[in-house]
Amino acid sequence: MNLAELIERNAAFTPDKTALRFEGRALGYADFAARIAQTARALKSELGVGRGDRVAILALNCPDYLVLLYACARLGAILLPLNWRLAVPEQVFILSDASAKVLVVEQTFSALVPSLKEALPDIRVVGLGAADGAEIAFDDLLAQGSGDGHNPHIDERCPLLLVYTSGTTGRPKGAMLRQEALLWNGVMSQHMHDMTAADHILTVLPFFHVGGLNIQTTPALHLGATVTIHARFAPDATLQAIAQDKPTLTVLVPATIQAVLADKSWATTDLLSLRALSTGSTQVPVPLIEAVEARGVPVLQVYGSTETCPVAVYTRIGGDLSRKQSTGLPGILCEARIVDDKGRIAPVGAAGEVLVRGPNVFFEYWGNEAATGEALRNGWYHTGDIGTRDADGYFYIHDRKKNMIISGGENIYPAEVERVLHGHPDVAEAAVIGRPDPKWQEVPVAYVVRRAGSDCSADVLIAHLSAQLARFKVPREVVFVETLPRNALGKVQHFMLKEQACAPPPS
């Protein structure tokens, strides 16, 4: 079977039940299933989308985002979500690297279409709404679709989701997830949240991240629950939706929790409908957890990554939530362990690398055999994250992938920013680290050695970066230095720069 059949089965059981709510409109399961089927027919008959073809989408959260996901599942095609916060050169790289056949663009981002088309003249562009530059509107495409909307030999082993994650070499890598990864990830989410068809999910995190898509949204749809979608996160709209729509579950990352807590309506908003609030993506500050729990809402934690779909380690409703610095126990359908530098299981309390194995784990980095071989060894995904395990098996994540910065729930790899900095003619050397920030957890800071004779300013470098990178990746500060700290092998010692950035100012 394929994942679209789960929607069809729910439509058979409860055809009139609301599957999706969006901007005051409701889409029942029968209509949801019918739109998925018609989309699959149109993609196949009008655009020639076949098994394994990549269908990219550049859009804010909306029902048709999910329609495309399940239409791809029906066809054995692959959905390629694009982070709308990326700069055009980054979008072009991903679309080119993945050899995307179709690009679905929401009207909000239609200004980008000419640049994307110029760089990728063979891509077929479909507009969600009145997207300028698109060759056909999505609804018009659906009206023309014909045929059965199926391809042969499609099942849960087929690849479905290609999600690009920032790479340590300065270029993003595409993590490939099979349909079964979403299926078993969903079962673990259902276990984590004690989720049933009676639940009502509020989704405010972006679908281009596996967190927004797969921590609660797809697991809920597989069960026949209802999902309310927000196009993008806003703290006041989130609180208003909790009070008025009465969702039972939602997911927020620490930066969005902090934004909600800072909203003037936080103290008075009715939160009684929430059975739990789930969070993750980075180490969660205990004061944030305590502030939510003080309003009577249990806080669940989940650990994972793009490569794990993302559910891998979690706390659950009805479980022990007293270990507030712990991200929980390995999921019910996957394994996790902590190993030392020689690959041996680390003793209780000893730090080591976190490894994950299970049907939720990705199976390759798109077109990158070397990176795949480095990350996947003997069936285990080597996360690069450092953690410990207590005597009861609870995991604690102490560090992240080497040098990685997490800012507002977004992953930033210094190597990617450094690559762009090194492309400026006045930059001799550059290193980027994360500096703690009260709002975003961390923000990037660049340390730059100018070329001899150059008096290049910080503003010039910021403009250079802004033209090629997403805004959240652009350093908040550029610090000019004479040299960068290096070890005996000549590698920059980022940790020394981080210590410098985190040091209190001299009194």
C-alpha positions as CSV (number, residue, x, y, z in Angstrom):
1,M,0.0,0.0,0.0
2,N,1.0,3.7,-0.2
3,L,0.4,6.5,2.3
4,A,-2.4,8.0,0.2
5,E,-4.4,4.9,1.0
6,L,-4.5,5.9,4.7
7,I,-6.3,9.1,3.7
8,E,-8.7,7.1,1.5
9,R,-9.4,4.6,4.3
10,N,-10.2,7.4,6.7
11,A,-12.5,9.0,4.0
12,A,-14.3,5.7,3.8
13,F,-14.9,5.5,7.5
14,T,-15.7,9.1,8.2
15,P,-16.2,10.9,4.9
16,D,-17.6,14.1,6.4
17,K,-15.2,14.5,9.2
18,T,-12.9,17.5,8.9
19,A,-9.4,16.6,8.0
20,L,-8.0,20.1,7.5
21,R,-9.0,23.5,8.7
22,F,-7.3,26.6,7.1
23,E,-8.3,30.3,7.2
24,G,-11.9,29.6,8.2
25,R,-12.4,26.8,5.7
26,A,-12.8,23.1,6.4
27,L,-11.9,20.2,4.1
28,G,-13.5,16.9,4.9
29,Y,-11.7,13.5,4.5
30,A,-13.7,12.6,1.5
31,D,-12.9,15.8,-0.3
32,F,-9.3,15.6,0.8
33,A,-9.0,12.1,-0.6
34,A,-10.7,13.2,-3.9
35,R,-8.3,16.2,-4.3
36,I,-5.3,14.0,-3.7
37,A,-6.5,11.6,-6.4
38,Q,-7.3,14.4,-8.9
39,T,-3.9,15.9,-8.2
40,A,-2.2,12.6,-8.9
41,R,-4.1,12.3,-12.2
42,A,-3.1,15.8,-13.3
43,L,0.6,15.4,-12.4
44,K,0.7,12.2,-14.3
45,S,-1.4,13.0,-17.4
46,E,-0.5,16.7,-17.8
47,L,3.1,16.9,-16.5
48,G,4.3,13.4,-17.0
49,V,5.2,12.9,-13.4
50,G,6.3,9.3,-12.9
51,R,7.8,7.1,-10.2
52,G,10.8,8.8,-8.6
53,D,10.3,12.2,-10.2
54,R,10.8,15.1,-7.9
55,V,8.0,17.6,-7.4
56,A,9.2,20.7,-5.5
57,I,7.0,23.1,-3.6
58,L,7.7,26.7,-2.5
59,A,4.8,27.8,-0.3
60,L,3.7,28.7,3.1
61,N,1.6,26.1,5.0
62,C,-1.6,25.3,3.2
63,P,-3.9,22.3,2.5
64,D,-2.5,21.8,-1.0
65,Y,0.9,21.3,0.5
66,L,-0.4,18.1,2.1
67,V,-2.4,17.2,-1.0
68,L,0.8,17.2,-3.0
69,L,2.6,15.1,-0.5
70,Y,-0.1,12.3,-0.7
71,A,-0.5,12.7,-4.5
72,C,3.3,12.0,-4.7
73,A,2.8,9.0,-2.5
74,R,0.1,7.7,-4.8
75,L,2.4,8.1,-7.9
76,G,5.6,6.9,-6.3
77,A,7.0,10.5,-6.9
78,I,9.1,12.5,-4.5
79,L,8.0,15.7,-2.8
80,L,10.8,18.3,-2.4
81,P,9.8,21.0,0.1
82,L,11.7,24.2,-0.3
83,N,12.6,26.5,2.7
84,W,11.0,29.8,1.7
85,R,13.5,31.6,3.9
86,L,16.4,30.7,1.6
87,A,18.0,33.0,-0.9
88,V,17.5,32.4,-4.7
89,P,21.0,31.0,-5.2
90,E,20.3,28.5,-2.4
91,Q,16.9,27.5,-4.0
92,V,18.5,27.1,-7.4
93,F,21.2,24.8,-6.0
94,I,18.6,22.5,-4.4
95,L,16.3,22.4,-7.4
96,S,19.3,21.7,-9.7
97,D,20.9,19.2,-7.4
98,A,17.6,17.3,-7.1
99,S,16.8,17.6,-10.8
100,A,13.3,18.7,-9.9
101,K,10.8,18.2,-12.8
102,V,8.0,20.3,-11.4
103,L,8.0,23.4,-9.2
104,V,4.7,24.4,-7.4
105,V,5.0,28.0,-6.3
106,E,2.5,29.9,-4.1
107,Q,1.6,33.4,-5.2
108,T,3.4,34.8,-2.2
109,F,6.7,33.8,-3.8
110,S,5.9,34.6,-7.5
111,A,8.5,37.3,-7.6
112,L,11.1,34.6,-7.4
113,V,9.8,32.7,-10.5
114,P,11.7,34.6,-13.2
115,S,15.0,34.1,-11.5
116,L,14.3,30.4,-10.9
117,K,13.1,29.9,-14.5
118,E,16.2,31.7,-15.9
119,A,18.5,29.4,-13.9
120,L,16.3,26.3,-14.6
121,P,14.6,26.7,-17.9
122,D,13.4,23.1,-18.2
123,I,11.4,23.0,-14.9
124,R,7.6,23.1,-15.2
125,V,6.2,25.8,-12.9
126,V,2.7,25.5,-11.5
127,G,1.1,28.4,-9.6
128,L,-0.8,28.0,-6.3
129,G,-3.1,30.9,-6.7
130,A,-2.3,33.6,-9.3
131,A,1.5,33.1,-9.2
132,D,3.0,35.3,-11.9
133,G,5.2,33.5,-14.3
134,A,3.7,30.1,-13.7
135,E,2.7,28.2,-16.9
136,I,-0.5,27.0,-15.4
137,A,-2.5,27.5,-12.1
138,F,-2.9,24.5,-9.8
139,D,-6.7,24.4,-10.0
140,D,-6.5,24.6,-13.8
141,L,-4.1,21.8,-13.9
142,L,-6.4,19.7,-11.8
143,A,-9.3,20.4,-14.1
144,Q,-7.4,19.0,-17.0
145,G,-6.2,15.8,-15.3
146,S,-7.4,12.5,-16.5
147,G,-6.6,8.8,-16.1
148,D,-6.2,6.7,-13.0
149,G,-3.6,8.7,-11.2
150,H,-1.6,5.5,-10.3
151,N,1.8,4.2,-11.2
152,P,2.7,0.5,-11.0
153,H,4.7,-1.1,-8.2
154,I,4.1,1.7,-5.7
155,D,4.3,0.7,-2.0
156,E,5.7,1.9,1.3
157,R,9.3,1.2,0.3
158,C,9.2,3.9,-2.4
159,P,11.0,7.2,-1.6
160,L,8.6,10.0,-0.8
161,L,10.2,13.0,0.9
162,L,13.5,14.7,-0.1
163,V,14.4,17.3,2.5
164,Y,17.6,19.3,2.2
165,T,19.6,20.0,5.4
166,S,22.5,22.3,5.7
167,G,25.8,20.5,5.0
168,T,29.1,20.5,6.9
169,T,30.9,21.0,3.6
170,G,29.0,24.3,3.0
171,R,26.4,22.8,0.6
172,P,23.1,21.3,1.7
173,K,22.5,17.6,1.5
174,G,19.2,16.0,0.5
175,A,18.0,13.4,3.1
176,M,15.8,10.8,1.4
177,L,12.9,9.3,3.4
178,R,10.8,6.4,2.2
179,Q,7.0,6.3,2.7
180,E,7.5,3.7,5.4
181,A,9.7,6.2,7.3
182,L,6.6,8.6,7.6
183,L,4.4,5.6,8.5
184,W,6.5,4.4,11.4
185,N,7.4,7.9,12.5
186,G,3.7,8.4,12.7
187,V,3.2,5.4,14.9
188,M,5.9,6.7,17.3
189,S,4.2,10.1,17.4
190,Q,0.9,8.5,18.1
191,H,2.6,6.6,21.0
192,M,4.3,9.7,22.3
193,H,1.1,11.8,22.3
194,D,-1.4,9.0,23.1
195,M,-2.9,10.3,19.9
196,T,-6.3,9.2,18.6
197,A,-8.8,10.2,15.8
198,A,-10.5,12.4,18.4
199,D,-7.5,14.7,18.6
200,H,-7.3,18.2,17.1
201,I,-3.8,19.3,16.1
202,L,-2.7,22.9,15.7
203,T,0.2,23.2,13.2
204,V,2.0,26.5,13.1
205,L,5.6,25.3,12.3
206,P,6.6,25.2,8.6
207,F,6.0,22.1,6.5
208,F,9.4,22.5,4.9
209,H,10.8,21.2,8.1
210,V,10.1,17.5,9.1
211,G,9.1,18.9,12.5
212,G,6.2,20.9,11.2
213,L,5.2,18.1,8.8
214,N,5.8,14.9,10.8
215,I,5.9,15.4,14.5
216,Q,2.1,15.7,14.6
217,T,0.5,16.6,11.3
218,T,0.9,13.5,9.2
219,P,0.6,11.2,12.2
220,A,-2.8,12.8,12.9
221,L,-4.0,12.5,9.3
222,H,-3.1,8.8,9.3
223,L,-5.4,8.3,12.3
224,G,-8.3,10.3,10.9
225,A,-7.8,13.3,13.3
226,T,-8.3,17.0,12.5
227,V,-5.5,19.4,11.8
228,T,-5.8,23.2,11.8
229,I,-3.1,24.8,9.7
230,H,-1.6,28.3,10.0
231,A,0.3,29.6,7.0
232,R,3.1,30.7,9.3
233,F,3.8,31.2,13.0
234,A,2.6,34.3,14.8
235,P,2.4,34.3,18.6
236,D,-0.9,36.2,18.8
237,A,-2.6,34.1,16.2
238,T,-1.3,30.9,17.9
239,L,-2.8,31.9,21.2
240,Q,-6.0,33.0,19.6
241,A,-6.3,29.7,17.9
242,I,-5.7,27.8,21.1
243,A,-8.4,29.8,22.9
244,Q,-11.0,29.7,20.1
245,D,-10.4,26.4,18.1
246,K,-9.6,24.3,21.2
247,P,-6.8,22.1,19.8
248,T,-5.7,19.2,22.0
249,L,-2.0,19.1,20.8
250,T,0.5,21.4,19.2
251,V,4.3,21.7,18.6
252,L,6.5,24.7,19.2
253,V,10.2,25.1,19.2
254,P,11.9,27.0,22.0
255,A,12.1,30.3,20.0
256,T,8.3,30.1,19.3
257,I,7.5,29.2,22.9
258,Q,9.5,32.2,24.0
259,A,7.5,34.4,21.6
260,V,4.2,33.0,22.9
261,L,5.3,33.6,26.5
262,A,6.2,37.2,25.7
263,D,2.8,37.9,24.1
264,K,0.5,40.1,26.1
265,S,-2.3,37.5,25.9
266,W,-0.3,34.6,27.3
267,A,-1.4,35.0,30.9
268,T,-5.1,35.2,30.1
269,T,-5.4,32.8,27.2
270,D,-7.6,29.7,27.8
271,L,-5.2,26.7,27.5
272,L,-7.5,24.1,28.9
273,S,-8.0,22.2,25.7
274,L,-4.3,21.4,25.3
275,R,-3.4,17.9,26.5
276,A,0.2,18.7,25.9
277,L,2.7,21.0,24.1
278,S,5.6,19.2,22.3
279,T,8.9,20.8,21.7
280,G,12.4,20.0,20.5
281,S,14.9,20.9,17.7
282,T,17.5,22.1,20.3
283,Q,18.1,21.9,24.0
284,V,15.0,23.3,25.7
285,P,15.7,25.8,28.5
286,V,14.1,24.6,31.7
287,P,12.5,28.0,32.5
288,L,10.4,27.7,29.3
289,I,9.2,24.3,30.3
290,E,8.3,25.5,33.8
291,A,6.5,28.5,32.4
292,V,4.2,26.4,30.2
293,E,3.7,23.8,33.0
294,A,2.7,26.6,35.4
295,R,-0.3,27.2,33.1
296,G,-1.3,23.5,33.5
297,V,0.0,22.2,30.2
298,P,2.4,19.2,30.2
299,V,5.5,19.7,28.0
300,L,6.7,16.8,25.9
301,Q,10.2,16.7,24.4
302,V,11.3,15.0,21.2
303,Y,14.8,14.5,19.8
304,G,15.6,13.8,16.2
305,S,16.7,15.3,13.0
306,T,15.7,15.5,9.3
307,E,17.4,12.2,8.9
308,T,15.1,10.5,11.5
309,C,11.8,11.9,10.1
310,P,12.3,13.3,12.9
311,V,10.9,11.3,15.9
312,A,13.6,9.2,17.5
313,V,13.7,9.9,21.3
314,Y,10.9,11.3,23.3
315,T,9.0,11.7,26.5
316,R,5.3,10.8,26.4
317,I,1.9,11.6,27.9
318,G,1.5,9.5,30.9
319,G,5.3,9.0,31.3
320,D,7.9,10.5,33.5
321,L,8.2,14.2,32.8
322,S,10.2,15.1,35.9
323,R,13.6,14.9,34.1
324,K,13.2,18.4,32.5
325,Q,16.7,18.3,30.9
326,S,16.1,15.0,29.3
327,T,14.7,14.4,25.8
328,G,13.3,11.1,26.9
329,L,13.6,7.4,25.9
330,P,14.2,5.8,22.5
331,G,11.0,5.6,20.5
332,I,8.9,2.5,20.6
333,L,9.9,1.4,17.0
334,C,13.5,2.6,16.8
335,E,16.7,2.1,18.7
336,A,19.1,4.7,20.0
337,R,22.4,4.3,21.7
338,I,25.4,6.4,22.8
339,V,28.9,5.2,21.8
340,D,32.4,6.3,22.5
341,D,35.1,7.1,19.9
342,K,35.7,3.5,19.2
343,G,32.0,2.6,18.6
344,R,31.6,0.9,22.0
345,I,28.4,1.5,24.0
346,A,29.2,4.3,26.5
347,P,28.7,3.6,30.2
348,V,25.8,5.3,32.0
349,G,26.6,8.9,32.5
350,A,29.5,9.0,30.0
351,A,29.3,11.3,27.0
352,G,29.4,9.9,23.5
353,E,27.8,10.2,20.0
354,V,24.1,9.5,19.6
355,L,23.3,6.8,17.1
356,V,19.8,5.9,15.8
357,R,18.5,2.9,13.9
358,G,15.0,2.1,12.7
359,P,12.5,2.2,9.9
360,N,12.0,5.9,10.4
361,V,15.6,6.7,9.4
362,F,16.5,8.0,6.0
363,F,18.3,5.7,3.5
364,E,20.6,8.0,1.6
365,Y,21.7,11.5,0.9
366,W,20.6,12.3,-2.6
367,G,23.5,11.8,-5.1
368,N,26.1,11.9,-2.3
369,E,27.5,8.4,-1.7
370,A,30.4,9.6,0.4
371,A,28.1,11.5,2.9
372,T,25.7,8.6,3.0
373,G,28.5,6.2,3.9
374,E,29.8,8.4,6.6
375,A,26.4,8.9,8.2
376,L,25.0,5.4,7.8
377,R,27.2,2.6,9.1
378,N,26.0,-1.0,9.8
379,G,22.4,0.3,9.8
380,W,23.0,3.0,12.4
381,Y,22.7,6.7,11.7
382,H,25.6,8.6,13.3
383,T,24.0,11.9,14.3
384,G,27.2,13.7,15.3
385,D,25.3,14.9,18.5
386,I,26.8,14.3,21.9
387,G,24.7,13.0,24.7
388,T,24.6,10.9,27.8
389,R,22.2,8.3,29.2
390,D,21.1,7.9,32.8
391,A,20.6,4.6,34.7
392,D,16.9,4.5,33.6
393,G,17.8,4.9,29.9
394,Y,16.8,8.5,29.6
395,F,18.8,10.5,27.0
396,Y,20.3,14.0,27.6
397,I,21.7,15.9,24.6
398,H,24.7,18.1,25.6
399,D,26.0,19.3,22.4
400,R,25.1,19.4,18.7
401,K,26.7,18.5,15.5
402,K,30.2,19.9,15.3
403,N,30.0,23.7,15.1
404,M,26.3,23.7,14.1
405,I,24.3,26.8,15.2
406,I,20.5,26.5,15.9
407,S,18.8,29.9,15.7
408,G,15.1,30.1,16.2
409,G,14.7,26.4,15.3
410,E,16.7,26.8,12.0
411,N,20.0,24.9,11.5
412,I,23.0,27.0,10.4
413,Y,26.2,25.3,9.4
414,P,29.2,27.7,9.8
415,A,30.9,26.1,6.8
416,E,28.1,27.3,4.5
417,V,28.4,30.9,5.7
418,E,32.2,30.7,5.6
419,R,32.1,29.5,2.0
420,V,30.2,32.6,1.0
421,L,32.5,34.9,3.0
422,H,35.6,33.3,1.4
423,G,34.1,34.2,-2.0
424,H,34.5,37.9,-1.2
425,P,37.8,39.3,-2.6
426,D,38.7,41.2,0.6
427,V,38.4,38.2,2.9
428,A,41.5,36.2,3.6
429,E,40.1,33.9,6.3
430,A,36.7,33.6,8.0
431,A,35.1,31.6,10.8
432,V,31.5,31.6,12.0
433,I,30.3,30.6,15.5
434,G,27.1,30.8,17.4
435,R,26.7,33.3,20.2
436,P,24.0,32.8,22.8
437,D,20.9,35.1,22.3
438,P,18.0,35.6,24.7
439,K,15.4,35.5,21.8
440,W,16.8,33.1,19.2
441,Q,18.9,30.8,21.5
442,E,21.9,31.5,19.2
443,V,22.8,33.9,16.4
444,P,25.7,33.6,14.0
445,V,28.8,35.8,14.4
446,A,31.6,36.0,11.9
447,Y,35.3,36.4,12.6
448,V,37.1,37.7,9.6
449,V,40.8,38.3,8.6
450,R,41.0,40.9,5.9
451,R,43.3,40.6,2.9
452,A,46.4,42.7,3.2
453,G,45.7,46.3,2.3
454,S,41.9,45.9,2.6
455,D,39.8,48.2,4.7
456,C,36.5,46.3,3.9
457,S,33.7,47.2,6.3
458,A,31.3,44.9,8.1
459,D,28.4,46.4,6.1
460,V,30.0,45.4,2.8
461,L,30.3,41.8,4.0
462,I,26.8,41.7,5.4
463,A,25.5,42.9,2.0
464,H,27.6,40.2,0.2
465,L,26.2,37.5,2.5
466,S,22.6,38.8,2.3
467,A,22.6,38.4,-1.5
468,Q,23.4,34.7,-1.3
469,L,22.0,33.4,2.0
470,A,18.8,33.3,3.9
471,R,18.4,36.1,6.3
472,F,18.6,33.9,9.4
473,K,22.1,32.6,8.2
474,V,23.6,36.1,7.9
475,P,25.8,36.9,10.9
476,R,24.5,39.5,13.3
477,E,28.0,40.8,13.8
478,V,31.3,40.8,11.9
479,V,34.4,40.9,14.1
480,F,37.7,41.7,12.3
481,V,40.7,39.9,13.8
482,E,44.4,39.6,12.8
483,T,44.5,35.8,13.0
484,L,42.2,32.9,13.7
485,P,43.0,30.3,16.4
486,R,44.1,27.0,14.8
487,N,45.3,23.6,16.0
488,A,48.5,21.8,15.0
489,L,46.8,20.5,11.8
490,G,45.8,24.0,10.8
491,K,42.1,23.6,11.5
492,V,40.3,26.6,12.9
493,Q,39.4,26.1,16.6
494,H,35.8,27.3,16.6
495,F,35.4,26.5,20.3
496,M,38.0,29.1,21.2
497,L,36.1,31.8,19.2
498,K,32.9,30.7,20.9
499,E,34.5,31.1,24.3
500,Q,35.6,34.6,23.3
501,A,32.1,35.5,22.0
502,C,30.5,34.2,25.2
503,A,32.9,35.8,27.6
504,P,31.5,38.6,29.7
505,P,32.7,42.1,28.9
506,P,35.7,43.4,31.0
507,S,34.6,45.3,34.0
